Amino acid sequence: MRIGMNTLLWSFNTREEHFPIFGDLQAIGFDGIELQISEDNEAHYAKAGKVIADLGMTATGVAGVPEDCNPASSDPAQRQRGLDYLRSQIDKTVALGGDVLGGPLHSSFKVFTGQGPTEDELAWSADVLRTAADHAQNAGIRLALEFLNRFECYLLNTTGQTLALLDRIDHPAVGVHYDTHHAHLEEQDVGAAIRAAGDRIYHVHISESDRGTPGRGQVRWNETFEALQEIGYDGWLTIEAFGRIDTEFAAAVHIWRDLYPSPEQVYKEGFSLIQKMWG
């Protein structure tokens, strides 16, 4: 098991001014840093990856899909742009030195049709992801599909829906990205959801119910960690928390109030929670 920290706590785009934070996290005991893979070029991620590697740490990436690159779109041109975009994000994750690219790679964030997913949309998304998975596998990257709560996505809202899409994709380079925040909102039994996914869980986000400090909200941590240990999970446990430092990102994810006194509280208490719960 490895403990990581997602840099969305500070900014959507991780810049050189944020690099000193990596050393602070390394001093606490974190094993890795997770960056949002966005529109920056591969050279930027290579630079960040070198800083991380020089600290003796490793990296992971997460990404979303822009509205005009939706893999689940009825428009073939959009789906092609989605495939091209995913390939680009995979290449940037390689430049970063990462081994996992997680996030809602299956469909565009906060794009809704007014109904649940159709068979066609699921098939279109699966086709794009299957092809992207070939590129990821050749690059040594595993893709982890993150289901989101119903207010952010309609294609995948639960672990079960994600497993069904994985069956359609049928590719070993694609698994589940399990986020405790979304699971808290959508799963009736988090332990059962984790056990059902088993070794198909490729990545885990440790994220509180209010997106603040892990352990200070309502996520069922005991059941979560017990189930993860029961299935023999041995991947990343990466803290993801949001705040108002990056005002544009805060608006996008609807953070309208301060959730904690300082970022230090989030990553220090979050790290301690993981150590305690993992035993």
N, C-alpha and C positions, 0 to 999 in steps of 0.2 A: 504494500500500500504506500502511495506517495501523496503528500499534502501540497496542494498548490494554492496560489492566490491569483484571482482574476483582477486585471487592472482597471476594469470598468468602475471600480470604486473611486478612481481619480479622474478618468477621462475616457471617452469613446476611442479616441486616437492617442496611443501611447507615443509620446515624443521624447527626445533626448533629455528634456528637462525632468522627465519622470524616471530616468534610469537610476538615479541614486536611491529611489525607493526599493529597487531590487536588492540592494545591499542590506537595507533595513530588514527586509523579509528573510533574507538568508541568515541574518544574525539571530532571528527568532527561531529558525529551524526549518523553514519551508524548503521543500525539495524542488519546487518549480514555480514558474510564472506563466500565467495565461494571458495572451493578448487577443484583442478583437482584431480579426483580419479584415481590413477594410480596403480603401482605394489606394493606399500607399503602395509604392513599388517594392519589388523583391529586395532591392538593396537596403531599404529601410529596415525590413524584417531581419535581414542578415546582420545588420549592425546591432539591432536589439538582441538577436540571438547570441552574438559574440559576447556581449556584456553578461548575459545570463550564463553562458557556458564558462566564462572566466571566473564566475563566482562559484563554480562547481554545481550549478543547477541545470535543470532541463526545462523545456517549454512545451506548451500546448496552445492550440489556437481555437477560437470560436468565430463563427460568421453567421450573418443573416443574408437573406437574398433580397435585392432591391425589387421594387414593385414591377418594373418593366422587364424583369428576368425570372418570372415566376415559373418554376418547373411544372406546376399544376395547371397552367393556363391552357385554354382551348386554342390559343394562337401558336402555331408551330414556330413562328419567328421568336416569340417570347421564350418558348421552351429551349430553343437553340441558344439564345442569349443566356438563359439560366445555366445550361451545360457549360458554355464558355466561361461564365462567371465562376462556377464551381471549380473548374479546372484551374483557373487563375488563383483561386483561394488555396487550393491544394499546393500549388507551386510556391506560394508565399509561406505556407506552413513549413514546407521543406526548407526554404531559405532561413526561417526562424530556428530551425533545428527541432521542430516539434514532431511528435509521433501520432497525435490525435487532432482531428479537426471536428469539433462539435458544433452544436447550434441547430436552429430550425432550417436546415438545408433543404427541406422537402417542399417549402412553399414560402411565399412572400409574407413578411411580418405585417400584421394588421391590415391585410387585404381580405375583404369579406364579400360574399355573394348573396347573403341573406338566407342561406340554407346550409345544411351540412354537406360534407363531401360527397360527390357523385362517384360512380364507378369509373367514369372516364377520367376524372381528375386524379383519382388514386392511381390509375394505370399510367397516365401521363407522367406523374411525379416519379413513379417506380421506374419507368423507362429511362428518364433523365438520370436518376440516381444510379441505376445499374451501369450506365455508360461511364458516369463520373467515377464510380467505384473501381472500374478497370484502371483508370488513370491514377487513382489513389493507391491502389495495390502496387502498381508498378513503381510508385514513388515511395513506398514504405509507410504510407499513412493509412490510419483507420478512420473512417467516417462514423460519427455518432449522431444519430438523429434525435433532436430534442423536441419532445411534445410540449406544447405551450398551453396555458389556460385559455378558456373559451373567449376571454376578452381580448386576446392577442392573436388568435389563430382559430381556424375552423377545420383544417385538414386533420391534424393530430392533436388530441387533447388528453389522451391517456396512454399508459404503458401498453394496454391491450391493443389499441389502435395502431401503435407504433410497431408492435410485433406482427400484426397483420400486414402492414406495409413491408416489413422486412421479408415476410414470406413471399410477397410479390416480387421483390427485388432479387431475392435468392442469390446473395453474393457475400462471401465471407469477410469482405472489407467493410461491411456496413453493420452497425449495431445500434443499440439504444443509448441515448444521452439522457440519463435520469436526473432531473432537477427537483430538489425537495420542495421548492417554492410552488412550482406548478403541480406537483403531486399532492401537496397539502390541499390545494384548491379542488382538484379533480378526482383523486382516488378515494374510494370508500375505505380501503384497507391498504395502507402503504406497504406493510410487510408482505401481504399476499401479492401485490403488484411486483415487488422486487423478486420474490421467489418465482413467480411466473416467468419473468424475464431471464433469470439465471445468468448463465455465462454469455448471454447476448447483450448484457450491459457493458458498454465499452468506456463509458465516462460518467462521472457523477459530479453534480454541482451541489455544494452545501450552501443552501440559501434559505434565509428565514422567511416566515410568513409575510412579514412587512418589508422584506428586502434589506433589513438592517442587520444588527449584530446577531450572529448565530447563537442560539441558546436563550435569547431574550424574547422569543415570540411563541408561536403555537405549533410549530412543526413537531411531529412525533419522533423525536430523536431516538429514543430507546428502541422503538419498533424498527426504525430505519436502519440503525447500525446493527441490530441483532440479525435482521434479514440479510444485510450485505455480507456479514461474516458467515452466515449460514450457507450462502451460495458460493462462498470462497472468493469473493471479489478481491482482486489484488491490483486494481488500477488507481487512477487519480481520484482523490477527494479534494475538489477545488472549491474554495470559498468564493462565492459570487454575491456581492452586495452593491447596492446603488446609493447614490447621494446627489447632492446639489452642486458639487464643485464644478462639473461641466453642465452648464445651464441648458444647453441645447439637448444634450442627452437626457437630462432630468425631465425635460418637457416631453420627450418622446416616450419615456417609460412611466410618466405620470407621478413623479416624485415632487410633491408640493410642500413638504415640510421636512425639517431636520429629523433624521431617524436615529441619530447617535451623536455623542459629543465630539467625537474625533475619529478619523480613519483608524488610528492606532487601536482604539477599543475594538473595532470590528475584527481586525486581523489577529490581534493578540488573544482576545477571548474566543474567537473562532478556532484558532489553532489549538488552544487549550481544550475546547470542547471536543474536537476530533480526537486528540490524544486520550482524553478521559474515556470517551465512548468506545474507542477502539480497544482500549485496555492494554 
